[in-house]
Amino acid sequence: MASLKDLRNRIASVKATQKITKAMQMVAAAKLRRAQEAAEAARPYSERMGAVLANITQAIGGGGDAPALMTGTGRDDVQLLIVCTAERGLCGGFNSQIARLARDHIRRLLADGKQVKIICVGKKGYDILRREYGSLILERVDLREVKTLGFVNADAIARKVISLFNQGGFDVCTLFYSQFKSVISQIPTAQQIIPAAQASADAEAGNTGGAVYEYEPEPGEILSDLIPRNIAVQIFRALLENAAGEMGAKMSAMDNATRNAGDMINRLSITYNRQRQAQITKELIEIISGAEAL
């Protein structure tokens, strides 16, 4: 059985931990609002971009003017996975859920005889995937020094991906991230962004109201500029969704940790008081027994 001193030290240690988790919860709550507003503001632009691409795709009908980023290479032998996770932990199962979805996808692709390449955006996803698939990881994008995510961060990643595609490095690219729903709900999501025609398939002509558009310059020229921008937009949205999801998950995890620390302090305090009372009672009995012996 632990001594009274050990119990006091343990209680003090748990109280110090509780102060830290409470402070982290408050910081996450303060950051969550800004991150959530940024993620929600990016959704309409991203969805409208998909609708515009779908409309232009219909206009050219998949003809020869369509860029390779939209039509693909005609194969799916080499698959590139962009796995976006947080740079830090202490946010519950947020990172592990994204990594689990990516890992399951990798296993299916390898079972089908496909070649897989991985780009990790975020330290935690890299740490999880490198244990089993370290040889498949091409690069890790480090955003730890970035205090506020900007489009320039996503554009840099998009440029690397597009350059790799132009070099014949892969046929299909899939983006993995966590879509923010609420503080307690983040949904791991896989979104194909190359070929881009597949990425915009969910936003087809229903958003155009049946209107017929004429394009100047030609649709093929528009797509050559629009599709790379769309890839950067989709990556930027994924980063913003992840940022909001991370803060929500961290807020929830630190709240649970604070509550658990409080329960542990109560249990340790009860044990400490009982043991202290038993020790006092024992000392009183010894004093009374000694007095009676005199």
C-alpha positions in Angstrom: 0.0 0.0 0.0 1.3 3.5 -0.9 2.4 5.7 1.9 0.6 9.0 2.7 3.5 10.9 1.2 3.2 9.0 -2.0 -0.6 9.6 -2.2 -0.1 13.4 -1.6 2.5 13.5 -4.4 0.1 11.6 -6.7 -2.8 13.9 -5.9 -0.6 17.0 -6.6 0.6 15.5 -9.8 -2.9 14.8 -11.1 -4.0 18.3 -10.1 -1.2 19.7 -12.1 -2.2 17.6 -15.1 -5.8 18.7 -14.7 -4.7 22.3 -14.9 -2.9 21.6 -18.1 -5.8 19.7 -19.8 -8.2 22.5 -18.7 -6.0 25.1 -20.2 -5.6 23.1 -23.4 -9.4 22.7 -23.6 -9.9 26.5 -23.3 -7.2 27.2 -26.0 -8.8 24.6 -28.4 -12.2 26.2 -27.8 -10.9 29.6 -28.6 -9.2 28.4 -31.8 -12.2 26.3 -32.8 -14.5 29.1 -33.7 -12.0 30.7 -36.1 -11.1 27.3 -37.7 -14.8 26.4 -38.0 -15.7 29.7 -39.7 -12.8 29.3 -42.1 -13.8 25.7 -43.0 -17.5 26.6 -43.5 -16.5 29.7 -45.6 -14.4 27.4 -48.0 -17.1 24.9 -48.7 -19.4 27.0 -51.0 -16.4 28.1 -53.2 -15.1 24.5 -53.4 -18.5 23.2 -54.3 -19.2 25.9 -56.8 -15.8 25.2 -58.4 -16.8 21.6 -58.8 -20.1 22.7 -60.4 -18.3 25.0 -62.9 -15.9 22.1 -63.8 -18.8 19.7 -64.3 -20.5 22.2 -66.6 -17.4 22.8 -68.8 -16.7 19.1 -68.9 -20.2 18.5 -70.3 -19.6 21.3 -72.8 -16.5 19.6 -74.3 -17.9 16.1 -73.8 -14.6 14.6 -72.9 -13.1 15.5 -76.3 -9.5 15.8 -77.3 -9.3 19.3 -75.9 -9.7 18.1 -72.4 -6.4 18.3 -70.3 -4.9 15.1 -68.9 -5.6 16.2 -65.4 -9.3 15.9 -66.1 -9.3 12.8 -68.3 -6.5 10.9 -66.6 -4.0 8.6 -68.2 -6.5 5.9 -69.0 -4.9 3.7 -66.4 -5.1 3.2 -62.6 -2.0 1.2 -62.0 -0.2 3.8 -59.9 -2.1 5.4 -57.1 -1.0 8.5 -55.2 -2.5 9.1 -51.7 -2.4 12.5 -50.0 -3.0 11.8 -46.3 -3.7 15.0 -44.4 -3.6 14.8 -40.6 -2.6 17.1 -37.7 0.9 18.0 -36.7 0.2 17.4 -33.0 -1.6 14.8 -30.9 -3.8 15.0 -27.8 -6.9 15.1 -30.0 -8.4 11.7 -29.3 -8.8 9.4 -32.3 -8.8 12.2 -34.9 -5.5 11.3 -36.5 -5.9 7.6 -36.2 -9.3 7.6 -37.9 -7.9 9.3 -41.0 -4.8 7.0 -41.0 -7.1 3.9 -40.6 -9.1 5.0 -43.7 -6.0 5.5 -45.7 -4.5 2.2 -44.5 -7.6 0.3 -45.5 -7.5 1.9 -48.9 -3.8 1.0 -49.3 -4.5 -2.6 -48.4 -7.2 -2.9 -51.0 -5.0 -1.3 -53.7 -2.1 -3.6 -52.9 -4.4 -6.6 -52.9 -5.5 -5.6 -56.4 -1.9 -5.4 -57.6 -1.7 -1.6 -57.8 1.4 0.4 -57.0 0.9 2.9 -54.2 2.7 6.2 -53.4 2.0 8.3 -50.4 2.4 12.0 -49.5 1.8 12.8 -45.8 0.7 16.2 -44.8 1.1 16.3 -41.1 3.4 14.6 -38.7 0.9 12.3 -37.0 -0.2 10.6 -40.1 3.4 10.1 -41.2 4.2 8.5 -37.8 1.3 6.1 -38.1 1.8 5.1 -41.7 5.6 4.8 -41.7 5.5 1.8 -39.4 3.8 -0.4 -42.0 4.2 1.5 -45.3 7.4 3.6 -44.8 8.8 2.5 -48.1 5.8 3.9 -50.0 6.0 7.4 -48.6 7.5 9.9 -51.1 7.4 13.0 -48.9 6.2 14.5 -45.7 4.9 18.1 -45.8 5.7 19.9 -42.5 3.2 22.6 -41.5 4.3 22.9 -37.8 5.7 26.4 -38.3 2.5 27.6 -40.1 0.4 29.5 -37.5 -2.5 30.4 -39.9 -3.2 28.2 -42.9 -3.3 30.0 -46.2 -4.1 29.1 -49.8 -0.3 29.4 -50.5 0.3 26.3 -48.4 -2.2 24.2 -50.4 -1.0 25.6 -53.7 2.5 24.5 -52.9 1.3 21.0 -52.3 -0.8 21.1 -55.5 2.1 22.2 -57.6 4.2 19.2 -56.3 1.3 16.8 -57.1 0.8 18.2 -60.6 4.5 18.2 -61.3 4.6 14.5 -60.3 1.6 13.7 -62.5 3.2 15.5 -65.5 6.3 13.4 -65.0 4.2 10.2 -65.2 4.6 9.5 -61.5 1.0 8.3 -61.0 -2.4 7.7 -62.6 -4.9 8.5 -59.9 -4.7 10.8 -56.9 -6.9 10.5 -53.8 -7.1 13.0 -50.9 -7.7 11.8 -47.3 -8.9 14.2 -44.6 -11.5 14.6 -41.9 -14.7 16.5 -42.7 -15.8 18.7 -39.8 -19.4 18.3 -38.7 -19.4 19.3 -35.0 -17.2 19.3 -31.9 -17.9 15.6 -31.4 -18.2 14.5 -35.0 -15.5 14.5 -37.6 -15.9 12.2 -40.6 -12.8 10.7 -42.3 -13.2 11.3 -46.0 -11.5 10.0 -49.2 -11.9 12.3 -52.3 -10.4 11.7 -55.7 -8.9 14.9 -57.2 -7.1 13.5 -60.2 -8.6 12.8 -62.7 -10.5 16.0 -61.9 -13.6 14.9 -63.8 -14.3 12.3 -61.1 -13.7 14.9 -58.4 -16.5 17.1 -59.8 -18.9 14.3 -60.5 -21.0 15.1 -57.5 -21.7 18.6 -58.6 -23.1 18.0 -62.1 -25.5 20.0 -64.1 -28.3 20.4 -61.5 -26.5 23.5 -60.3 -26.6 25.2 -63.7 -30.4 25.4 -63.9 -30.3 23.9 -67.4 -28.7 26.9 -69.0 -26.4 26.6 -72.0 -23.2 28.6 -71.9 -20.7 29.7 -74.5 -17.1 29.9 -73.5 -14.4 32.4 -74.5 -11.7 31.3 -74.8 -12.3 27.6 -75.6 -13.3 25.2 -72.8 -10.0 23.3 -73.2 -8.0 26.4 -72.5 -10.2 27.3 -69.5 -9.8 23.8 -68.0 -6.0 24.0 -68.4 -6.0 26.9 -65.9 -9.1 25.9 -63.8 -8.2 22.3 -63.0 -4.8 23.0 -61.3 -6.6 25.7 -59.3 -9.4 23.3 -58.4 -6.8 20.8 -57.1 -5.3 23.5 -54.9 -8.8 24.6 -53.7 -9.7 21.0 -52.8 -6.4 20.5 -50.8 -7.0 23.9 -49.1 -10.5 22.9 -48.1 -9.1 19.6 -46.7 -6.5 21.5 -44.6 -9.2 23.9 -43.3 -11.6 21.0 -42.5 -8.7 19.2 -40.7 -7.8 22.3 -38.7 -11.4 22.7 -37.5 -11.8 18.9 -36.8 -8.5 18.9 -34.9 -9.6 21.7 -32.6 -13.0 20.1 -32.0 -11.5 16.7 -31.3 -8.9 18.3 -29.0 -11.5 20.3 -27.1 -13.6 17.1 -26.6 -10.5 15.0 -25.6 -9.2 17.6 -23.1 -12.7 17.9 -21.6 -12.8 14.2 -21.0 -9.2 14.2 -19.7 -10.1 17.0 -17.2 -13.1 15.1 -16.0 -11.1 11.9 -15.6 -8.5 13.7 -13.7 -11.2 15.1 -11.3 -12.5 11.6 -10.8 -9.0 10.3 -10.1 -8.3 13.1 -7.6 -11.6 12.2 -5.8 -10.6 8.5 -5.6 -7.1 9.3 -4.4 -8.4 11.8 -1.8 -10.8 9.2 -0.4 -8.0 6.6 -0.2 -5.7 9.2 1.4 -8.3 10.2 4.0 -9.1 6.6 4.9 -5.4 5.7 5.2 -4.7 8.8 7.3 -7.7 8.1 9.6 -6.6 4.5 10.0 -3.1 5.7 10.9 -4.4 8.2 13.4 -6.7 5.6 15.0 -3.7 3.2 15.3 -1.6 5.8 17.0 -4.4 6.7 19.4 -4.8 3.0 20.3 -1.1 2.7 20.9 -1.1 5.8 23.2 -4.1 4.5 25.1 -2.6 1.0 25.5 0.6 2.5 26.7 -1.2 4.7 29.3 -3.2 1.8 30.6 0.0 -0.3 30.9 1.4 2.4 33.3 
